[in-house]
Structures are given as C-alpha cells and as structure tokens.
C-alpha cells in the first residue's frame, strides 16, 4: 500500500484538512495514476457537508475531475502505458452486466455506479477516495485518455462539467443551425455554451444576471436574454429547439418551457432543493418534452474529450493550491469563480 497525501473532511461539520490515505499498487487490469490536477465541483461541497442526505463516508476525500499520468500498470493492462495522459471522472466501477452497462451507459447502472469518492469498492467494500490527493488506482475500463492538444489543467473539469453538458447535446442530435438556449452561466453553463457553439448551434444564454451578457458572448453565445425582465419571455416564446437548464436554484420551469418550439425539448441538469410544479398544458399543446440527464458513460466521455481536442474546447479555470480549498468552497457558494476551480495537486507535496 502506498501512503498518499490528501485533503479530507473528517465529518460533515469540518473544513477540509491535510490527511493521509492508502492507495494500492495496481492489480491485474488496473493503473496507478499520478494526479496532476483535480477540478472542484459543486457536488464536492455538497457531499463533504452532508447536504445530499444519506450517510456520507468519512473521512471523505472529494474530487472526481482527475487528470494526470500513468505511473504503473498491472498485469494484463493493454489500453494504457506508463506516461500516458489520462483522466478519471465521476465513477470508477459499475456492475458491468445490466443493460445500461452493456450499452456503455454505466452512469445509469442498475446496481448504482461506484463513485470516485464517497462510495465503496464493489469487491473489497473499502471506501473510495477522490482526486484531492496525489495518486489513485483505477481499473483501466474506467480510465479516459486525454488527447494531445488539451491542456491538462483545463481538461480536468471536462470529466464532469464537460460530459454533463455534452451528453444531452449529443443525445438530442444538436447540429448546425439549431436554436439552443442555456439557462445559467456557471461551471456547467459555460461548458454548454462552448460545446453547443462548437456543434454549430446558435446559442442564447438565459440568465438572471445582466452583468453576464458580455461574458456569454465571449464564450460563443450569439444572444443573451435577461430573465428578470418579463419581456424576455415574450420576445423569445417558441424560439428554441433545445434548452439546457443548468440551474439548481428554484425557478419556474413553465416559463422556460414556453420558449420551446413545437416538438422542442428542455433538459434538466440542476436539482432544485424543492420540487418544481409543471403545468401539463405547456407540454401538451406544443408536444414539448421535459427530461433530465446525468453525466455520460465511459465511451461517450472519451468521445467528448476527443471532440474538445478537435474543436479547441476547454474549461475556463482558476488554478488554486490545495491549501485554498476551503476558501474556494465559500467563493463557489457566492458564485465567485469563472468558471471552475482546479487544484494543482503538486501543492499537496
């Protein structure tokens, strides 16, 4: 076992602090990865603070936007070699036998995917620990190849924010000329804008903050709608083929559904704390569809990474030392980041 520096929350009431975990040498089919960067996701904060219910597994080492290089490989590893640039996303295992796993949609595993952290290994029952650390050991089937041309630090958030927004765009077949709206311009929203624009869509950002207009246009949006102004909903009624809703705060789904064309779809990525009522009429009268999306499977995530490399798409980040992680959490709560924090894991020593 390898003693590994990390940062962990001792319990849901404690700030993250230095901690030591053990990583194993790679078994057959596994790779040991030296972590170079790890993105900071809102879900890290929620889980470390016990805000999603259930019993968190503590001490908890968050982090599921992991990039680095292969340090060692186990017996039978054929997909990777020492020195390869690789990534690990939101999960590190699944049952492999249910219909979703066989279809390459492991994120929807009938038995539940094994999370990169705050989960338990399927064979040993040991808790999983994430990327706020200097190394991780993962089966090769759940490791992604980082293509040449993608900066490692800016690639890290693609393993969560990137695939979370790419998957619904891809599943809905977004193509050149489509009218796509993105609700919210944070870590998810800024990736949705970049990806939809790279697919050729005409993108409109919908935000409560007029101050985000300039940033939205700079990211590739063609238009901006200030949603605090009721006139915006009248002007944009029936405009969009697809709406990607990234907002977790309470908001009126019906108002946004009214912006869809006939046969248009709205996909939810955020989860408001309280259920949001939906009027049947707004769906029925124009055959509109309301759905949701999680992340993506390994195959689709690799497709997303290759797409980003081909089109020059990467996350806009602020690189931080691990010692600044608690301050970063507080800044995230204030929306004070454009658009994703990424930890330089060399700062762990």
Secondary structure, 3 states (H helix, E strand, C coil): CEEEEEEEECCCCCCEEEEEEEECCCCCCEEEEEEEEEECCHHHHHHHCCCCCCCCCCCECCCCCEEEEEEEECCCCCCCCCCCEEEECCEEECCCCCHHHHCCCHHHCCCCCEECCCCECCCCCCECCCCCECEEEEEHHHCEECCCCCCHHHHHHHHCHHHHHHHHHHHCCCCCCCEEEEECCCHHHHHHHHHHHHCCCEEEEEECCHHHHHHHHHHCCCEEEECCCHHHHHHCCCCEEEEEECCCCCCCHHHHHCCEEEEEEEEECCCCCCCCCCCHHHHHCCCCEEEECCCCCHHHHHHHHHHHHHHCCCCCEEEEEHHHHHHHHHHHHCCCCCCEEEEEHHHHC
